[in-house]
Amino acid sequence: MEIELKKIEGGITAISGVKAAGISSGLKKNSGKDLALVYLPYPAPCAGVFTTNAFKAAPLQVTEKRLKDPVRALIVNSGNANACTGDRGLEDARETARIVANCLKLRPEEVLVSSTGVIGQYLPMEKIAPGIEKAVSALSPSGGGDAARAIMTTDTFPKERAYLVSPRGKEHLSFKIAGMAKGAGMICPDMATMLAFLFTDLPLEKGFLQDALREAVRRSFNVISVDGDTSTNDMALLFSCGGAKKLPENDENILKEAFRQGLLHLCRQLAIDLVRDGEGASKVIHLTVKGASDYASARKIARAVLNSPLVKTAFFGEDANWGRIITAMGYSGVDFKPHLVDVFLGDLQVAAAGKGLAFDEERAREILHKTEIYVLVRLHMGNEELAAWGCDLSYDYIKINSSYRS
């Protein structure tokens, strides 16, 4: 089944009834927006996927336990990760939710919390509390853009998208899906990305949401890399804001399939935005692994290539050094036949059957000079095809991360 997608304005507040705000509470050195609040019109089933990092930030631990029942609000702060902060960090995360609940007349369990920023510092609750009151006052059906800016750390632009989705030829079954994400560094997820918050107006049950989110994450956020690091705070949440409505019985399966496709598209676009905004990045690498034996093998190969500092610096220097690509493939741990491998840079084949080809160096330079570079690796081992995304490694990445706390 095919779907039709129409990009719409408004970010997460394109979803009817959703209100959001993004304000400055003094958590960041640059006095930018640092506190985002999202208020949902009805109790909403929520699915989530979370970091596999052994050090799980306090707000993540609190939120993960609150997904059993529908929720009404989400509070996110940037500038401070509230990670590696022990019992005090957990209590600060719970207190943040309690303050939101008091202001909105909700139960604390109906409020999810998330944080991003510097690790190992306690939340300045003397700033958080008045900031929440300010955010509650600023809640608006047009506040999606402010919320997307408030969750940024080293990001250079907000990442928000919204779509009107319908099964092809069935416009009367249209629904909306929207999301915002943040992340520019410490991006190589083993679940989702640093932070991603997704919303739909379709009334969907928790079990289906969870299954759809896991599958979408597998082929979007879980196949991107900026720098090979997985954060302590990674989470992706998916909210169904359809209230007490139910899917029309005769069209339930059609709508669910359309939703899966729409969700995957949304997640992929946000994931590519994250890579495009990678710290110091000047190029996006679109890598396709074709002919792998299975998903796991394709992902291991993609991750080895996209994480390789030698591959990344070659792309930054616009050097058609395809040997670095096959070297990374070779240490990926995947069992494949090197003598079958083909490599393409854009439409230019540079290796065939595991051996280099004479190719037009000038054409290669033209391809590598672009900001969007397409790489294809053919394994000829099976039917699995995987798209993955990464970026180059520039001098600016070192500058940004050598003084992250200062």
N, C-alpha and C positions, 0 to 999 in steps of 0.2 A: 504494500500500500504506500502511495506517495502522499506527502503533505505539502501544503502551501504555507509559506512563512512571510509575514509582513512585519518589518521592523517598525516599532512604534516608540514614541517619546515617553519620558516619565520615569524610566528606571523601575525600581521595585514598586513605586507608587502608581505605576500603570495598572496594577492589580486593584480592582475596585474595593474601596473600604480601607485599604492599607494606608496608614499614616506614618510618616518618618520625620526625623530631625537630625541635623548634624550641627554641633555647636563647639565652641572653644571653652575648655574648662581649665586651661593652664597646665596640661600634662606634657605638652611639647615645648621644646626650647624656642621654636619659631612662632609660637602663639597661634598656630593654625588650628583648624577644626580637629578635635580629638575625641569626641564622644558622640556616638550614633545611637539613636533609639528608634525602634520599629514597634508600632502598635497595631495589632491585628483586629479586624472587626468582629471575629467570632473565635471561639476556641478552635485551634488548628492542630490537626495531627501533624507531627514533625518527624522526619527521618534524618539520620545523621551518620556520617563516617568521620573517623578521627585518626589522628596521627598514630603510627606504630612506634614512634620514638619512646624509649623507656622512661624518659623524663616528660611526664604529661603535666602541662600547666594547670594551675588550680581551677580557673574558670572552665576549662575543658572537662575536668573531672566532675564538676558540679553539673554542667549542662548534660553530659552523657547520661547521668542518672535521672534526668528529668524528662526523658523522651517517652516514657511509658504512657503518659496522659497528654491530652491536648494542651497547648500553650497559647498565651495571648501577647507576649512581648519579648523583645530581644534587645539587650543593651551591650554595646561594643565600645571598648576604649582602645585608643592607639597611644603609642608613646611609652607604654609599660606593659610587659608581657604577663606580669604576675605569675612567673614561672620560677621554680626552685625557691619557693617562699614558704614552704612548710605549712604548719597548721594555721599560721596567721594569714597566709595567702588564701587558704580555703575559706576562712571566716570572712575575709575581705570580699571574696567573690560572692558568698552568700549574703553578706550585708548589702552589697551593691544591688542584688536582686530584691532584697527586702525594701530598700529605699524606693526602687522603681514600683514595686507592688503597692506600697503605701500611697504613692503619688497617683497611681492609676486605679486604686481600689481593687487590686487583684490579690490573689494568693501568691506568696513568694515562689511556690512550685510552678506557677504559670509563667515565670520569667526566666529566660535563658541568658547566660552571660558568656562573653568572649573578650579576649584581650590580645593585643599584639604590640610588640616593641622590644625594649631592652629586657634581657633576662636577669633575674637575681635581685630585683629591686621591689620593695613593697609598694603597693598602691597608695598614693597619697589621698586617703579617704576624706581629708578635710577639703580637697578639691572636687572629689568625685560626687559627694553629696549635693553641694549647691549646683554642680554641673548637671546632675540628673534633673533637678527642679527646673533648671533653665531649659533643658531638652524637652521636658514634658510640656512646658509652655510653648515651645516652638513646633510641636507636632503639627504636621500639615499633610494634606493629600497631594501636595506637590513637593514634598521634602526629600524625595528619593536621591536627587543629585547631591544635596548637602550630606546625607548619610553616607553616600559612596565616597565623598571626600574625607569625611571624618575618620574612616577606617584606614586611611593611607598611612604608611610610614615613609620608606624611601621611594615609594611610587612617584612617578612624575605626572601621572594623569589618572583620574578616576576610572574604574572599570565597571560599567553598568550597561545592561542590555535588556530590552523587552521586545516581545514578539506576539503578534496575533497569529495563532496556529489553527489550521483546519485541515481535515482530510480532503484530498483533492476532489473537487466537484461537490463537496458537502459543506458549503460556507455556513449553513445554518447550525453546524456543529462547532463553530469557532470557539476558541478559548484563548486565554492569555497565559503567558509564562514570562517571568522576569527574574533578574538576578544582579547581584553586585559581588565583586571579589576584590581582594587586595593581595599584593605580593610583588616584589621585584627582586628580592634576594632571599637566600635560604630556601630555594625552590627546587626540590626534587622529591615530590611527595610519594608516600607509600600509603595513601588513602585518598587525599583530596589535594587542595592547595593550602596555602597558609590560612586564608579565610575565604569562604564562599557562602553566600546566603541566597537561596533560590525560592521563588514563590509562584504559585499558580492559583487561578480561580476555579479550577476543576475540583469537585468534591471527591477526594480519593482517600481510601483507607490506608492506615499506617503500614500494613504489610506490603501492599503494592508500592507505596512510596519508597520504602526501604529497598526493595528489590530493584526498582527503576533507578534509584540514585546510585546504588553500588555498580550497576552495569554502565551507567553514563560516566561515572568517575573512572572506571577501568579504562575507558577509551578517550578520556579527555585529560583531567587533572593528573591522573596517574601515569601519563606518558608525556609529561613535559619536564624540562630541566633547565635551570639557569646556572646553577653552580654545584649541583650534586649534594646539597645539604637538605635534610628533612627537619622541619621545625618541631619544637615542643608544643606548639599551639595550633597546629593544623586541624581544621575542621571544615566540613561542608554540611550545611543544613538545608533541608527542603521542606517547605511549609505548604499545606493544602488549605487555602482560604475560602473554600466553597461553602462553609457553614453547614447547615442541616440539609442542604439540597442533596439529591442523588443523581447519579448518571442515568440517562434514559436507558431502560433495560435493553431495548432493541439495538442500541448503538454503543453499548458499554465497551465491547471488545474493540470496536473501531476507534473510539475515543482513547482508550488506554494505549493502543498501539501508536496513535498519533502523538500522544503525550510522550511516550518513550522516545520517539524520533525527535520531537521538539526539544525535549530535555537534553538529549545528546548534542543537538546543534547549539543550544544555549551554553552548555558546559564547555564545548570545544571553542566557541568564540571567546568566552571569558578566559579560558586557558591560554589561547594564543595571545590575547591581550597581555596576560601576565608575562609571557615570554618576550613579547615585543617591548615591554617596559623593564626587562631584566636590567639589573644594576650595571650601568656602563655599556649596555649592549648597543651595537650598531647594525646587527643583522639578525633576522629570524631564519632559522634552519628548519625547513619542512622535510622531514625524513620519512620515507615510506620503505618498509621492509616487506617484500613480497616473497611468497613461496616458502614461508616458514612452516615447520611441522605443527606448531600450535601457538596460542597467544603468549604463553609464558616464555617460549624461546624467542619470539619476535620482540617481546618487551625487553628481555635481557640484552639482546643485540642492540636495540635502539638506545637503551640506557647507557651501555658501554660507549657507543659512538658519541652520543650527545654530552656525556659527562667528561669525555677525554679532553684534558687541557691542550694537548697537541692538536686535536681536531679543531677545537674552538679557536685557538690562536691562528691556525692556518686559515680559517675562514675570515678572521679579523684582518689578517694580512693579505687576503685575496690570493692565496697560494693554492693552486690545484693539486695539493699533495694528497692524492687519494690513498696512498700507502698508509697514512695515519688512520683512515677509516677502516681498512681491512685489518690493521694491527689491533684496533680496539675490538673489532668483531672477534678476532682470534683469541683474545683473553676474556671474552664474555662468559665463558663456561658453557656455552651452547655447543652441542654436538651437531656439526654440519659438515658439508664436504667443500673445502676451500676451492677445489678445482672446478666447481660449478658456479662460483660467485661472479655476478656481473655488477658493475657500479656505473651509475650515471650521475653527472652534475648537470642539472637542468635536462636539456635534450641531448647533451653531449656524452657519449659513452666513453669512459676512460679506462675501463677494465672489462675483460670478458674471459669467462672460464678460468678465473683466478689469476689471469696474467694481464699486465698492462698493455694498452693500445697506444699507438702513435695518434695523438689528437692535436687539434688546432689550439695552440696556447693562447692565441689572441681571442678566440671564441670563449675559451675557459675564463679569461680575465673579464670579459663582458658579463658572463654569467655571475661570477663571484663579486663583481662590483655592485650588483643590485642589493637592495636592503632585504629582499625576500629571496632566499636561495632554496631550490628544490633538489633533494638528493634521493635517488632511488637505488636500493640494494635488492638484487634478485638472488635468492638462495636455491631455487629449484628443488626444494625439499618437501613441499606440501602445498596446501591451499590457503594457509593463513596469510592475511594481509593486514598490516598495522600501520597507521599514521601516527607519528610522534613529532614533537616540536622542541627545539632548543635555541640557543643563541650563541653568539661568539663571545670571546673573552678579551676585554680591552684593558687599556691602562686605567681607565676610569673605574673599573670594578675594584682595583687595588686601592685607589684613592678613597672610594666610598667606604670600604670595609676596614681600612687601616685606622679609621677614626670614627667608627660607628657611634661610640658612646659620648664622644666629645662634641 
